[in-house]
């Protein structure tokens, strides 16, 4: 193989393809997942004909920003990533569409223009690293300094869920059945274990009154003695409720995730319990670290390369956490295999990764890859093929894009409360704290 020249590695085109992906009726404190969720697939093409893949949120506000940010890449070297980020600051964000909005899909705190930019840049960065790796014949983890493990452990992401989306709503059927009580959650966990070998379990809470969710976690502890368990109500509880739950479940929880909303409330909970607190809501940017760490509000930060701005920023976050003795693991929102590959590559490079990462991937029956990534023994093997080690299936991409084109606009922006109103017309997003 001839070494590529700098001319070969110039970005000539960035393709952006929004898709709608089937999503089961998973419940959270704001509502229920819609039957299809938007994602954006990014392809960065270089002069030597190499195509790199990236993936991020696909809601309208991300799509509007993706084009101008992608255009800044064209004509520059595919490895020119630091300047991609500094130049991105000059791309204006329509504040009226962003600021003050609650991100019902991400459940990740107040939105800002910077968060929006970083979420788009993450997909461009991943696609550039994939292209660069393919051109150089190196896996992405090698471009990030090399893997320190050969497989990355993931947790089973348990959800309360309906058996199906409501009658009359076009949707793919899933084969998981309903899970609306402790027995249903345990059955779902057993299915996760049988299919994928997961050994740690996270329950998305904030759906039912805390007593019911305590009973579900107790049932999990009885069914899987000694296994790591987590509960994440997305900030739905008051400080006092958080402390009551921590008191009830302290002997079985690996950590409690965002029991209360915001750093001051989390700090108050943390000061009065020995149960570690994790977050993907009050520490979602570098600017939020100082207050949270100074107040000892969180003991584990759940990184997410989409909203931290890519794989290198995730490594920077891990270094900051290590410096302050704070644990690090990984948050997940609905995503496809491109992002799972990216998560696996970066997680493989983080030395102090002591908790299984979250992933929604088992819930996604559809993908845009020729071959799905596989979980074995609850882990994903770190790909050693060049780039991310995944291959785009153009027919599948076209089919999911066709669904996006055919949509009347009602599903192009994720809205869990709107989906809930289909079955419960009086539903409004609950005020926080809900309990
Ligand atoms: Mg969370």
Boltz pocket constraint, residues with backbone or C-beta under 6 A from the ligand:
constraints:
  - pocket:
      binder: B
      contacts: [[A, 107], [A, 232], [A, 234], [A, 257], [A, 258], [A, 279], [A, 280], [A, 281], [A, 331]]
      max_distance: 6.0
